[in-house]
Amino acid sequence: MIRILIVEDNLFTARAYETKLQMEGFLADVANDGEAALQMIRQSPPDLALLDLMLPKVSGLQVLRTLRAQPEFQKLPIIVSLRHSPPCPFKRRARRVQTKCC
Amino acid sequence: MDLPPQVNTEILRDLSSGDVEAMRNLIALYLRDTEQQLVKLQTAIQNNSVIEVMQLAHTCAGSSASCGVTALVPPLKQLEQLGRAGQLKDAPRLLMEAVTTFHRARVFLETLS
């Protein structure tokens, strides 16, 4: 079963994504900040990460930079989820950029 | 009952993939969390805590957008901007607008759950 890590600090939004993914048959885990996300990815890499931009402790951009700097995570599929037009560094490092509904 | 235009039920149905129990749980979580956030927002405005106003309004706007309660997003985004600008003069009015909208949305959402 495909495992997806949701990196999102908004608790309702994280639960909503988790519900949706589980209903669609995916395994979904949640990290509520960038530090927890990095820790979870290192311990058990997901098949895909859905990454919010604005995160406490370690920002989404820093998570992306940190992961892409490590060979084992350079090809990890990451979808960056944000509410505004992404700055250029995201376009280069993320597999896909998805705009939220607000 | 007329559908309040500020609630996009398609978003909720999509999130829960049509599962009634899942939608009920999401609605309950949203209503509980948002009510608490609005109370905290009121306190933050009273205390002129601009950073807290910005953060709470941002979180609340995100939850509301995710839940399809789109009418709540504009006043909360304005509150977030006031917090960022450090100027809360219009914040009580915007909060009142947000609370009124939230209660209207609650009435509707409770009919779905």
Backbone of each chain as ProteinMPNN parsed JSONL, in Angstrom:
{"seq_chain_A": "MIRILIVEDNLFTARAYETKLQMEGFLADVANDGEAALQMIRQSPPDLALLDLMLPKVSGLQVLRTLRAQPEFQKLPIIVSLRHSPPCPFKRRARRVQTKCC", "coords_chain_A": {"N_chain_A": [[0.841, -1.203, 0.0], [0.493, 2.231, -0.764], [2.312, 4.711, 0.911], [1.818, 7.829, 2.341], [3.181, 10.849, 3.457], [1.889, 13.476, 5.24], [2.696, 16.74, 5.6], [1.939, 19.191, 7.573], [0.909, 21.98, 9.384], [-1.517, 22.942, 10.191], [-4.008, 21.673, 12.062], [-6.638, 20.84, 11.488], [-6.674, 20.843, 8.682], [-4.685, 18.963, 8.176], [-5.914, 16.67, 9.236], [-8.078, 16.528, 7.554], [-6.89, 16.011, 5.043], [-5.696, 13.591, 5.675], [-7.929, 11.993, 6.209], [-9.137, 11.994, 3.671], [-7.147, 10.74, 2.077], [-6.93, 8.244, 3.316], [-9.498, 7.273, 2.889], [-9.331, 6.901, 0.211], [-7.716, 4.754, 0.04], [-5.029, 4.895, 0.698], [-2.101, 4.728, 2.839], [-1.705, 6.96, 5.427], [0.343, 9.275, 7.075], [1.01, 11.842, 9.526], [2.89, 14.792, 9.946], [3.416, 17.508, 12.011], [5.182, 19.612, 11.95], [8.242, 20.933, 10.471], [10.561, 19.802, 11.515], [9.711, 17.407, 12.713], [8.837, 16.178, 10.394], [11.222, 15.737, 8.917], [12.485, 13.966, 10.627], [10.693, 11.788, 10.628], [10.764, 11.055, 7.934], [13.413, 10.283, 7.606], [13.524, 8.103, 9.326], [11.636, 6.341, 8.302], [11.139, 6.291, 5.169], [8.542, 7.747, 3.227], [6.341, 6.897, 0.434], [5.575, 9.102, -0.869], [5.545, 12.625, -0.254], [3.52, 15.172, 1.052], [3.865, 18.439, 1.207], [3.604, 21.252, 3.228], [4.157, 24.8, 2.976], [4.493, 26.884, 4.914], [5.729, 26.273, 7.923], [6.162, 25.45, 11.403], [9.19, 25.534, 13.397], [11.051, 24.102, 11.451], [11.168, 25.305, 8.225], [9.108, 24.693, 5.262], [10.58, 25.025, 2.909], [13.162, 24.673, 3.864], [13.028, 22.039, 4.673], [12.722, 20.823, 2.201], [15.14, 21.566, 0.951], [16.981, 20.317, 2.66], [16.353, 17.612, 2.337], [16.792, 17.241, -0.406], [19.467, 17.581, -0.521], [20.518, 15.26, 0.303], [21.566, 12.197, -0.971], [19.93, 9.86, -0.855], [17.377, 10.824, -0.718], [16.9, 12.341, -2.905], [15.258, 11.669, -4.994], [12.827, 11.372, -3.895], [9.382, 11.62, -4.179], [7.807, 14.704, -3.899], [5.169, 16.787, -3.137], [4.578, 20.111, -3.11], [2.546, 22.111, -1.173], [0.715, 25.009, -1.214], [-0.545, 28.386, -0.651], [0.023, 30.519, -2.199], [1.676, 31.945, -5.086], [4.489, 30.051, -5.915], [7.863, 30.572, -4.738], [10.822, 30.637, -6.788], [12.816, 28.603, -5.952], [11.279, 26.42, -5.043], [10.086, 25.39, -7.314], [12.164, 24.185, -8.595], [12.973, 22.16, -6.858], [10.819, 20.692, -5.942], [8.615, 17.999, -6.855], [6.116, 18.593, -7.698], [3.94, 21.423, -7.558], [1.248, 22.408, -5.665], [-1.641, 24.346, -5.436], [-3.448, 25.536, -2.653], [-6.956, 25.674, -1.662], [-7.596, 28.285, -0.939]], "CA_chain_A": [[0.0, 0.0, 0.0], [1.295, 3.453, -0.881], [2.309, 5.488, 2.161], [1.987, 9.263, 2.081], [3.386, 11.675, 4.651], [1.298, 14.809, 5.155], [3.439, 17.674, 6.46], [0.961, 20.287, 7.63], [0.775, 22.407, 10.784], [-2.924, 23.197, 10.505], [-4.472, 20.358, 12.504], [-7.844, 20.438, 10.759], [-6.299, 20.545, 7.293], [-3.964, 17.687, 8.195], [-6.892, 15.603, 9.442], [-8.905, 16.442, 6.347], [-6.09, 15.309, 4.036], [-5.517, 12.217, 6.154], [-9.21, 11.308, 5.972], [-9.313, 11.817, 2.226], [-6.197, 9.751, 1.563], [-7.294, 6.92, 3.842], [-10.714, 6.843, 2.205], [-8.933, 6.501, -1.143], [-6.938, 3.529, 0.113], [-3.604, 5.116, 0.983], [-1.689, 4.84, 4.231], [-1.33, 8.368, 5.609], [0.901, 9.725, 8.351], [1.015, 13.301, 9.624], [3.91, 15.508, 10.725], [2.875, 18.864, 12.191], [6.208, 20.641, 11.746], [9.314, 20.488, 9.586], [11.508, 18.965, 12.253], [9.1, 16.073, 12.81], [8.804, 15.608, 9.043], [12.556, 15.227, 8.582], [12.733, 12.801, 11.474], [9.865, 10.671, 10.156], [11.228, 10.64, 6.602], [14.685, 9.561, 7.776], [13.273, 6.823, 9.992], [10.851, 5.461, 7.439], [10.776, 7.138, 4.009], [7.24, 7.462, 2.605], [6.375, 6.826, -1.029], [5.336, 10.464, -1.356], [5.298, 13.58, 0.827], [2.727, 16.36, 0.729], [4.591, 19.363, 2.079], [3.148, 22.635, 3.352], [5.262, 25.756, 2.91], [4.685, 27.586, 6.194], [5.763, 25.291, 9.002], [6.962, 25.849, 12.56], [10.491, 24.899, 13.69], [11.84, 24.056, 10.213], [10.223, 25.674, 7.153], [8.957, 23.75, 4.163], [11.711, 25.198, 1.991], [14.342, 24.061, 4.482], [12.818, 20.58, 4.594], [12.997, 20.455, 0.81], [16.595, 21.703, 0.722], [17.683, 19.288, 3.437], [16.137, 16.304, 1.717], [17.414, 17.173, -1.737], [20.927, 17.56, -0.359], [20.909, 13.898, 0.664], [21.355, 11.339, -2.155], [18.836, 8.87, -0.724], [16.063, 11.47, -0.8], [16.848, 13.245, -4.059], [14.165, 11.3, -5.898], [11.572, 11.204, -3.142], [8.349, 12.504, -4.732], [7.29, 15.679, -2.942], [4.235, 17.788, -3.663], [4.531, 21.285, -2.234], [1.192, 22.625, -1.109], [0.777, 26.366, -0.695], [-1.669, 29.238, -1.04], [0.479, 31.632, -3.034], [2.598, 31.532, -6.138], [5.711, 29.591, -5.271], [9.135, 31.161, -5.143], [11.531, 29.782, -7.735], [13.49, 27.412, -5.444], [10.354, 25.299, -4.931], [9.833, 24.8, -8.623], [13.299, 23.352, -8.97], [13.204, 21.029, -5.962], [9.618, 19.886, -5.734], [8.119, 17.271, -8.013], [4.911, 19.271, -8.141], [3.456, 22.453, -6.647], [-0.214, 22.417, -5.687], [-2.184, 25.494, -4.726], [-4.594, 25.216, -1.807], [-8.205, 26.247, -2.154], [-7.876, 29.645, -0.466]], "C_chain_A": [[0.88, 1.26, 0.0], [1.164, 4.293, 0.391], [2.654, 6.945, 1.865], [2.17, 9.999, 3.404], [2.812, 13.068, 4.394], [2.062, 15.705, 6.126], [2.641, 18.968, 6.496], [0.762, 20.687, 9.097], [-0.664, 22.744, 11.173], [-3.585, 21.845, 10.813], [-5.72, 19.9, 11.752], [-7.491, 20.03, 9.327], [-5.566, 19.202, 7.214], [-4.936, 16.525, 8.343], [-7.758, 15.406, 8.188], [-8.164, 15.683, 5.24], [-5.947, 13.826, 4.403], [-6.783, 11.394, 5.882], [-9.382, 10.985, 4.495], [-8.41, 10.7, 1.694], [-6.54, 8.346, 2.052], [-8.546, 6.383, 3.148], [-10.4, 6.361, 0.789], [-7.987, 5.3, -1.148], [-5.445, 3.691, 0.328], [-3.35, 5.005, 2.484], [-1.205, 6.276, 4.424], [-0.808, 8.611, 7.015], [0.934, 11.242, 8.336], [2.209, 13.769, 10.451], [3.447, 16.958, 10.804], [3.92, 19.968, 12.135], [7.355, 20.05, 10.926], [10.308, 19.559, 10.26], [10.991, 17.523, 12.353], [9.081, 15.394, 11.447], [10.154, 14.996, 8.679], [12.862, 13.953, 9.364], [11.958, 11.575, 10.951], [10.345, 10.151, 8.809], [12.528, 9.84, 6.71], [14.451, 8.168, 8.376], [12.565, 5.836, 9.069], [10.352, 6.256, 6.233], [9.413, 6.755, 3.42], [7.406, 7.301, 1.096], [6.206, 8.208, -1.64], [5.112, 11.378, -0.147], [4.503, 14.758, 0.277], [3.176, 17.437, 1.713], [4.008, 20.77, 2.06], [4.371, 23.56, 3.379], [5.562, 26.371, 4.284], [4.579, 26.596, 7.34], [6.545, 25.835, 10.185], [8.249, 25.021, 12.655], [11.406, 24.868, 12.462], [10.868, 24.311, 9.061], [10.149, 24.604, 6.069], [10.116, 23.824, 3.184], [12.965, 24.525, 2.556], [14.23, 22.538, 4.468], [13.196, 20.094, 3.202], [14.504, 20.503, 0.514], [17.37, 20.588, 1.414], [17.557, 17.929, 2.766], [16.868, 16.188, 0.384], [18.939, 17.163, -1.67], [21.429, 16.161, -0.011], [20.563, 12.943, -0.487], [20.149, 10.418, -2.035], [17.446, 9.489, -0.848], [15.917, 12.387, -2.02], [15.694, 12.924, -5.005], [12.863, 11.038, -5.172], [10.512, 12.144, -3.724], [7.774, 13.413, -3.645], [6.361, 16.64, -3.674], [4.19, 18.93, -2.667], [3.142, 21.898, -2.326], [1.22, 24.017, -0.488], [-0.344, 27.215, -1.256], [-1.249, 30.385, -1.955], [1.383, 31.094, -4.131], [3.939, 31.171, -5.524], [6.939, 30.389, -5.685], [9.908, 30.15, -5.992], [12.177, 28.527, -7.139], [12.573, 26.202, -5.325], [10.173, 24.604, -6.258], [10.966, 23.868, -9.025], [13.377, 22.076, -8.143], [11.994, 20.124, -5.784], [9.228, 19.177, -7.015], [6.904, 18.01, -8.596], [4.541, 20.328, -7.104], [1.947, 22.525, -6.782], [-0.715, 23.592, -4.863], [-3.396, 25.081, -3.908], [-5.809, 26.018, -2.257], [-8.502, 27.64, -1.611], [-6.765, 30.579, -0.865]], "O_chain_A": [[1.893, 1.317, 0.697], [0.063, 4.55, 0.878], [3.659, 7.241, 1.218], [1.41, 9.797, 4.351], [3.205, 13.748, 3.446], [2.072, 15.457, 7.332], [2.672, 19.749, 5.545], [0.483, 19.84, 9.946], [-0.986, 22.821, 12.358], [-3.705, 20.988, 9.938], [-5.852, 18.723, 11.416], [-7.954, 19.003, 8.83], [-5.798, 18.409, 6.301], [-4.803, 15.511, 7.658], [-8.115, 14.287, 7.821], [-8.741, 14.818, 4.58], [-6.063, 12.941, 3.555], [-6.719, 10.264, 5.396], [-9.725, 9.864, 4.119], [-8.86, 9.825, 0.954], [-6.452, 7.378, 1.296], [-8.642, 5.191, 2.856], [-11.11, 5.52, 0.237], [-7.515, 4.878, -2.203], [-4.681, 2.741, 0.16], [-4.262, 5.166, 3.294], [-0.374, 6.753, 3.651], [-1.421, 8.215, 8.006], [0.893, 11.862, 7.273], [2.501, 13.22, 11.513], [3.123, 17.566, 9.784], [3.579, 21.144, 12.26], [7.431, 18.84, 10.715], [10.832, 18.638, 9.635], [11.722, 16.562, 12.114], [9.282, 14.184, 11.348], [10.218, 13.868, 8.189], [13.421, 12.994, 8.83], [12.505, 10.477, 10.849], [10.336, 8.944, 8.567], [12.722, 8.851, 6.003], [15.093, 7.192, 7.988], [12.868, 4.643, 9.066], [9.263, 6.828, 6.273], [9.16, 5.582, 3.146], [8.484, 7.542, 0.553], [6.629, 8.462, -2.767], [4.554, 10.95, 0.863], [4.777, 15.266, -0.811], [2.898, 17.35, 2.909], [3.928, 21.404, 1.008], [5.469, 23.151, 3.756], [6.702, 26.38, 4.749], [3.49, 26.138, 7.686], [7.491, 26.6, 10.001], [8.361, 23.948, 12.062], [12.434, 25.545, 12.445], [9.861, 23.616, 8.933], [11.011, 23.731, 5.974], [10.581, 22.799, 2.687], [13.728, 23.894, 1.825], [15.223, 21.837, 4.273], [13.892, 19.091, 3.043], [15.058, 19.589, -0.097], [18.286, 19.995, 0.842], [18.534, 17.189, 2.643], [17.484, 15.164, 0.087], [19.615, 16.788, -2.629], [22.634, 15.91, -0.031], [19.414, 12.883, -0.925], [19.422, 10.218, -3.009], [16.46, 8.783, -1.056], [14.933, 13.115, -2.147], [15.211, 13.796, -5.726], [11.904, 10.54, -5.762], [10.728, 13.355, -3.757], [7.315, 12.942, -2.604], [6.723, 17.226, -4.694], [3.808, 18.74, -1.513], [2.634, 22.166, -3.414], [1.694, 24.188, 0.635], [-1.013, 26.826, -2.213], [-2.098, 31.139, -2.431], [1.798, 29.936, -4.103], [4.464, 31.916, -4.697], [7.05, 30.829, -6.829], [9.663, 28.946, -5.912], [12.1, 27.466, -7.759], [13.029, 25.07, -5.488], [10.113, 23.377, -6.326], [10.746, 22.876, -9.719], [13.791, 21.031, -8.645], [12.133, 18.933, -5.507], [9.469, 19.672, -8.115], [6.698, 18.045, -9.809], [4.797, 20.152, -5.913], [1.424, 22.685, -7.885], [-0.273, 23.808, -3.735], [-4.27, 24.366, -4.399], [-5.716, 26.907, -3.103], [-9.61, 28.132, -1.822], [-6.819, 31.77, -0.557]]}, "seq_chain_B": "MDLPPQVNTEILRDLSSGDVEAMRNLIALYLRDTEQQLVKLQTAIQNNSVIEVMQLAHTCAGSSASCGVTALVPPLKQLEQLGRAGQLKDAPRLLMEAVTTFHRARVFLETLS", "coords_chain_B": {"N_chain_B": [[-34.543, 24.246, 3.729], [-32.561, 27.027, 2.853], [-29.51, 26.879, 1.047], [-26.699, 28.107, 2.549], [-24.644, 30.365, 0.878], [-22.039, 30.505, 1.597], [-20.926, 28.121, 2.344], [-19.214, 25.545, 0.981], [-20.216, 22.636, 0.151], [-19.324, 20.649, -1.457], [-16.6, 20.429, -1.153], [-16.324, 19.298, 1.411], [-17.674, 16.871, 1.015], [-16.053, 15.746, -0.891], [-13.641, 15.509, 0.507], [-14.299, 13.584, 2.377], [-14.898, 11.514, 0.8], [-17.546, 10.919, 0.338], [-18.334, 9.433, 2.511], [-20.42, 9.214, 5.218], [-19.949, 9.108, 7.987], [-17.257, 9.818, 8.171], [-17.412, 12.427, 7.198], [-19.017, 13.588, 9.15], [-17.31, 13.444, 11.355], [-15.256, 15.157, 10.523], [-16.634, 17.585, 10.358], [-17.394, 17.95, 13.03], [-14.883, 18.192, 14.209], [-13.933, 20.502, 12.932], [-15.826, 22.464, 13.779], [-15.499, 22.445, 16.559], [-12.742, 23.097, 16.877], [-12.596, 25.589, 15.541], [-14.355, 27.21, 16.976], [-12.981, 27.374, 19.401], [-10.666, 28.645, 18.497], [-11.659, 31.127, 17.714], [-12.459, 32.231, 20.114], [-9.982, 32.466, 21.362], [-8.882, 34.271, 19.609], [-10.398, 36.546, 20.089], [-9.541, 37.154, 22.686], [-6.849, 37.65, 22.139], [-7.049, 39.935, 20.563], [-8.155, 41.733, 22.397], [-6.004, 41.908, 24.097], [-4.222, 43.148, 22.523], [-2.352, 41.629, 21.149], [-0.539, 41.344, 18.607], [0.935, 39.513, 17.029], [-0.089, 37.073, 17.811], [-2.712, 37.387, 16.996], [-2.341, 37.46, 14.232], [-1.313, 34.845, 13.766], [-3.352, 33.156, 14.777], [-5.547, 33.929, 13.213], [-4.61, 33.235, 10.698], [-4.384, 30.422, 10.917], [-7.045, 29.76, 11.424], [-8.31, 30.672, 9.11], [-7.167, 28.969, 7.238], [-8.159, 26.452, 8.079], [-10.885, 26.899, 7.683], [-11.036, 27.315, 4.932], [-10.201, 24.8, 4.08], [-12.326, 23.313, 4.982], [-14.378, 24.173, 3.484], [-15.818, 26.371, 4.241], [-16.097, 29.037, 3.009], [-16.883, 31.711, 3.233], [-15.964, 32.579, 5.616], [-13.355, 33.036, 5.302], [-12.444, 35.588, 4.096], [-12.838, 37.748, 6.182], [-11.138, 36.709, 8.119], [-8.681, 36.579, 6.829], [-8.277, 39.289, 6.517], [-8.026, 40.019, 9.178], [-5.679, 38.663, 9.747], [-3.923, 40.138, 8.17], [-4.102, 42.624, 9.436], [-2.964, 41.971, 11.873], [-0.385, 41.357, 11.018], [0.387, 43.855, 10.138], [0.408, 45.145, 12.494], [-1.634, 46.698, 13.431], [-4.565, 46.977, 14.981], [-6.988, 48.26, 14.896], [-9.417, 47.948, 13.396], [-10.0, 45.406, 14.054], [-11.907, 44.348, 16.036], [-14.419, 44.706, 14.739], [-14.095, 43.111, 12.456], [-13.744, 40.655, 13.672], [-16.237, 40.287, 14.822], [-17.759, 40.048, 12.516], [-16.665, 37.682, 11.553], [-17.377, 35.876, 13.599], [-20.179, 35.962, 13.496], [-20.589, 34.951, 10.915], [-19.479, 32.429, 11.251], [-21.289, 31.273, 13.069], [-23.568, 31.149, 11.513], [-22.7, 29.382, 9.577], [-22.284, 27.17, 11.186], [-24.88, 26.404, 11.95], [-25.815, 25.469, 9.521], [-23.907, 23.439, 8.915], [-24.362, 21.654, 10.971], [-26.707, 20.527, 10.237], [-25.903, 18.789, 8.342], [-24.49, 16.88, 9.651]], "CA_chain_B": [[-33.603, 25.276, 4.184], [-31.699, 27.525, 1.785], [-28.089, 26.599, 1.232], [-25.911, 29.327, 2.694], [-23.659, 30.351, -0.196], [-20.67, 30.54, 2.096], [-20.437, 26.779, 2.644], [-19.055, 24.719, -0.209], [-20.34, 21.267, 0.654], [-18.592, 19.737, -2.34], [-15.271, 20.217, -0.575], [-16.477, 18.336, 2.508], [-18.039, 15.556, 0.46], [-14.87, 15.22, -1.568], [-12.659, 15.117, 1.523], [-14.74, 12.367, 3.059], [-15.233, 10.551, -0.266], [-18.96, 10.567, 0.447], [-18.593, 8.637, 3.714], [-21.156, 10.087, 6.141], [-19.294, 9.129, 9.305], [-16.025, 10.613, 8.029], [-17.799, 13.842, 7.075], [-19.495, 13.995, 10.474], [-16.136, 13.646, 12.215], [-14.553, 16.365, 10.082], [-17.447, 18.751, 10.743], [-17.288, 18.108, 14.488], [-13.534, 18.704, 14.496], [-13.852, 21.894, 12.467], [-16.639, 23.347, 14.634], [-14.874, 22.534, 17.89], [-11.469, 23.836, 16.774], [-12.799, 26.982, 15.127], [-14.947, 27.93, 18.102], [-11.892, 27.653, 20.344], [-9.742, 29.626, 17.893], [-12.295, 32.452, 17.705], [-12.386, 32.731, 21.502], [-8.582, 32.886, 21.561], [-8.684, 35.457, 18.777], [-10.994, 37.661, 20.824], [-8.618, 37.482, 23.785], [-5.632, 38.229, 21.555], [-7.375, 41.31, 20.141], [-8.301, 42.527, 23.621], [-4.664, 42.111, 24.672], [-3.396, 43.782, 21.481], [-1.25, 40.705, 20.826], [-0.63, 41.355, 17.149], [1.482, 38.281, 16.437], [-1.048, 36.002, 18.083], [-3.853, 37.635, 16.102], [-1.919, 37.044, 12.892], [-1.179, 33.389, 13.709], [-4.662, 32.523, 14.974], [-6.38, 34.204, 12.041], [-4.05, 32.432, 9.602], [-4.77, 29.03, 11.146], [-8.499, 29.658, 11.305], [-8.633, 30.847, 7.691], [-6.762, 27.729, 6.564], [-9.137, 25.402, 8.414], [-12.176, 27.232, 7.068], [-10.911, 27.045, 3.498], [-10.143, 23.344, 3.9], [-13.637, 22.742, 5.296], [-15.361, 24.7, 2.543], [-16.546, 27.508, 4.806], [-15.341, 30.06, 2.296], [-17.265, 33.073, 3.65], [-15.227, 32.949, 6.824], [-11.95, 33.287, 4.955], [-12.056, 37.004, 3.915], [-12.585, 38.515, 7.411], [-9.973, 36.167, 8.837], [-7.484, 37.032, 6.106], [-8.082, 40.714, 6.86], [-7.485, 40.036, 10.553], [-4.273, 38.244, 9.644], [-3.158, 41.277, 7.633], [-4.024, 43.649, 10.491], [-1.966, 41.492, 12.832], [0.938, 41.5, 10.393], [0.689, 45.291, 10.074], [0.51, 45.661, 13.858], [-2.678, 47.714, 13.614], [-5.771, 46.192, 15.24], [-8.126, 49.159, 15.089], [-10.638, 47.382, 12.82], [-10.077, 43.979, 14.376], [-13.167, 43.924, 16.68], [-15.476, 44.631, 13.744], [-13.854, 41.933, 11.627], [-13.979, 39.467, 14.491], [-17.689, 40.134, 14.935], [-18.2, 39.513, 11.22], [-16.238, 36.274, 11.487], [-18.165, 35.079, 14.551], [-21.538, 35.863, 12.939], [-20.519, 34.031, 9.776], [-19.23, 31.087, 11.783], [-22.521, 30.731, 13.659], [-24.464, 30.804, 10.389], [-22.162, 28.162, 8.967], [-22.483, 26.083, 12.139], [-26.272, 25.96, 11.834], [-25.924, 24.668, 8.309], [-23.077, 22.234, 8.994], [-24.968, 20.698, 11.907], [-27.771, 19.79, 9.543], [-25.25, 17.763, 7.523], [-23.826, 15.859, 10.489]], "C_chain_B": [[-32.722, 25.727, 3.014], [-30.24, 27.209, 2.091], [-27.328, 27.917, 1.402], [-24.789, 29.318, 1.658], [-22.222, 30.268, 0.302], [-20.123, 29.158, 2.457], [-20.415, 25.951, 1.366], [-19.06, 23.25, 0.221], [-19.603, 20.256, -0.219], [-17.206, 19.424, -1.769], [-15.339, 19.164, 0.527], [-16.784, 16.936, 1.986], [-16.829, 14.91, -0.222], [-13.844, 14.727, -0.549], [-13.023, 13.789, 2.171], [-15.123, 11.263, 2.071], [-16.668, 10.049, -0.128], [-19.317, 9.742, 1.669], [-19.201, 9.549, 4.792], [-20.451, 10.209, 7.484], [-18.014, 9.986, 9.255], [-16.358, 12.094, 7.94], [-18.267, 14.386, 8.422], [-18.311, 14.301, 11.403], [-15.381, 14.92, 11.837], [-15.323, 17.627, 10.501], [-17.313, 19.014, 12.241], [-15.935, 18.7, 14.863], [-13.421, 20.177, 14.105], [-14.606, 22.832, 13.409], [-15.984, 23.532, 16.004], [-13.604, 23.392, 17.844], [-11.703, 25.318, 16.473], [-13.424, 27.802, 16.248], [-13.864, 28.311, 19.112], [-10.951, 28.734, 19.801], [-10.345, 31.034, 17.927], [-12.297, 33.067, 19.114], [-10.971, 33.25, 21.792], [-8.29, 34.173, 20.789], [-9.239, 36.693, 19.477], [-10.067, 38.118, 21.956], [-7.362, 38.17, 23.248], [-5.872, 39.671, 21.113], [-7.478, 42.218, 21.361], [-6.94, 42.859, 24.233], [-3.704, 42.802, 23.696], [-2.165, 42.931, 21.126], [-1.237, 40.48, 19.308], [-0.124, 40.067, 16.5], [0.508, 37.121, 16.626], [-2.287, 36.149, 17.185], [-3.523, 37.129, 14.703], [-1.904, 35.506, 12.787], [-2.539, 32.685, 13.827], [-5.556, 32.718, 13.751], [-5.914, 33.378, 10.849], [-4.512, 30.973, 9.723], [-6.259, 28.825, 10.884], [-8.942, 29.794, 9.84], [-8.297, 29.574, 6.916], [-7.753, 26.605, 6.808], [-10.455, 25.645, 7.69], [-12.145, 26.964, 5.567], [-10.918, 25.542, 3.243], [-11.501, 22.7, 4.102], [-14.723, 23.247, 4.344], [-16.173, 25.868, 3.068], [-15.874, 28.789, 4.273], [-15.675, 31.486, 2.738], [-16.503, 33.535, 4.879], [-13.793, 33.375, 6.487], [-11.623, 34.788, 4.817], [-11.872, 37.8, 5.216], [-11.374, 38.009, 8.189], [-8.672, 36.565, 8.148], [-7.197, 38.508, 6.404], [-7.53, 40.853, 8.273], [-6.007, 39.648, 10.56], [-3.411, 39.415, 9.161], [-3.02, 42.394, 8.668], [-2.973, 43.258, 11.522], [-0.557, 41.672, 12.299], [1.372, 42.96, 10.36], [0.816, 45.912, 11.471], [-0.541, 46.713, 14.18], [-4.033, 47.013, 13.76], [-7.031, 47.039, 15.391], [-9.446, 48.552, 14.586], [-10.863, 45.917, 13.21], [-11.387, 43.579, 15.071], [-14.318, 43.786, 15.69], [-15.32, 43.374, 12.875], [-14.104, 40.642, 12.397], [-15.481, 39.21, 14.611], [-18.269, 39.549, 13.638], [-17.869, 38.024, 11.108], [-17.099, 35.398, 12.393], [-19.594, 34.891, 14.023], [-21.58, 34.863, 11.788], [-20.331, 32.595, 10.247], [-20.517, 30.477, 12.346], [-23.537, 30.365, 12.573], [-24.003, 29.493, 9.742], [-22.402, 26.954, 9.878], [-23.9, 25.497, 12.012], [-26.433, 25.051, 10.62], [-25.147, 23.356, 8.429], [-23.691, 21.189, 9.921], [-26.134, 19.948, 11.263], [-27.179, 18.677, 8.671], [-24.732, 16.607, 8.366], [-24.803, 15.13, 11.395]], "O_chain_B": [[-32.2, 24.895, 2.273], [-29.8, 27.265, 3.239], [-27.317, 28.748, 0.494], [-24.049, 28.338, 1.575], [-21.301, 29.995, -0.468], [-18.958, 29.044, 2.84], [-21.45, 25.692, 0.753], [-18.027, 22.701, 0.606], [-19.297, 19.147, 0.221], [-16.708, 18.304, -1.887], [-14.515, 18.251, 0.574], [-16.225, 15.946, 2.458], [-16.617, 13.7, -0.14], [-13.252, 13.661, -0.719], [-12.152, 12.973, 2.473], [-15.614, 10.206, 2.469], [-16.964, 8.896, -0.439], [-20.481, 9.383, 1.852], [-18.581, 10.522, 5.22], [-20.37, 11.3, 8.05], [-17.733, 10.766, 10.166], [-15.67, 12.926, 8.533], [-17.945, 15.517, 8.785], [-18.32, 15.289, 12.137], [-14.925, 15.667, 12.703], [-14.728, 18.61, 10.942], [-17.141, 20.156, 12.667], [-15.841, 19.585, 15.713], [-12.881, 20.991, 14.854], [-14.082, 23.878, 13.793], [-15.927, 24.642, 16.533], [-13.417, 24.291, 18.664], [-11.08, 26.189, 17.08], [-13.061, 28.961, 16.448], [-13.839, 29.435, 19.614], [-10.501, 29.614, 20.535], [-9.632, 32.014, 18.142], [-12.153, 34.279, 19.27], [-10.788, 34.315, 22.381], [-7.552, 35.042, 21.253], [-8.621, 37.758, 19.458], [-9.843, 39.313, 22.15], [-6.877, 39.143, 23.825], [-5.002, 40.527, 21.271], [-6.955, 43.332, 21.363], [-6.741, 43.93, 24.806], [-2.531, 43.012, 24.004], [-1.088, 43.456, 20.843], [-1.851, 39.541, 18.803], [-0.705, 39.593, 15.523], [0.308, 36.302, 15.728], [-2.829, 35.163, 16.686], [-4.334, 36.452, 14.071], [-2.426, 34.942, 11.825], [-2.837, 31.75, 13.084], [-6.234, 31.79, 13.31], [-6.734, 32.878, 10.078], [-4.97, 30.373, 8.751], [-6.676, 27.871, 10.227], [-9.854, 29.096, 9.4], [-9.056, 29.153, 6.043], [-8.145, 25.893, 5.883], [-11.062, 24.719, 7.153], [-13.109, 26.448, 5.0], [-11.562, 25.067, 2.308], [-11.811, 21.679, 3.489], [-15.864, 22.787, 4.403], [-17.117, 26.312, 2.414], [-15.187, 29.505, 5.001], [-14.832, 32.376, 2.627], [-16.409, 34.731, 5.152], [-13.114, 34.0, 7.302], [-10.616, 35.232, 5.368], [-10.852, 38.473, 5.363], [-10.671, 38.786, 8.836], [-7.677, 36.855, 8.812], [-6.044, 38.921, 6.527], [-6.674, 41.698, 8.535], [-5.199, 40.23, 11.283], [-2.318, 39.651, 9.674], [-1.972, 43.031, 8.774], [-2.195, 44.092, 11.986], [0.35, 42.084, 13.024], [2.549, 43.277, 10.529], [1.267, 47.048, 11.618], [-0.363, 47.522, 15.091], [-4.584, 46.514, 12.779], [-8.027, 46.581, 15.95], [-10.468, 48.633, 15.267], [-11.807, 45.279, 12.745], [-11.944, 42.539, 14.72], [-15.11, 42.849, 15.79], [-16.293, 42.672, 12.6], [-14.608, 39.663, 11.847], [-15.939, 38.071, 14.517], [-19.142, 38.681, 13.662], [-18.675, 37.222, 10.637], [-17.505, 34.305, 12.0], [-20.149, 33.795, 14.096], [-22.488, 34.037, 11.699], [-20.94, 31.667, 9.715], [-20.798, 29.299, 12.123], [-24.273, 29.387, 12.705], [-24.809, 28.623, 9.411], [-22.687, 25.855, 9.403], [-24.09, 24.282, 11.972], [-27.091, 24.012, 10.68], [-25.661, 22.291, 8.087], [-23.558, 19.988, 9.689], [-26.498, 18.858, 11.705], [-27.88, 17.734, 8.306], [-24.557, 15.494, 7.87], [-24.401, 14.249, 12.155]]}, "name": "protein", "num_of_chains": 2, "seq": "MIRILIVEDNLFTARAYETKLQMEGFLADVANDGEAALQMIRQSPPDLALLDLMLPKVSGLQVLRTLRAQPEFQKLPIIVSLRHSPPCPFKRRARRVQTKCCMDLPPQVNTEILRDLSSGDVEAMRNLIALYLRDTEQQLVKLQTAIQNNSVIEVMQLAHTCAGSSASCGVTALVPPLKQLEQLGRAGQLKDAPRLLMEAVTTFHRARVFLETLS"}
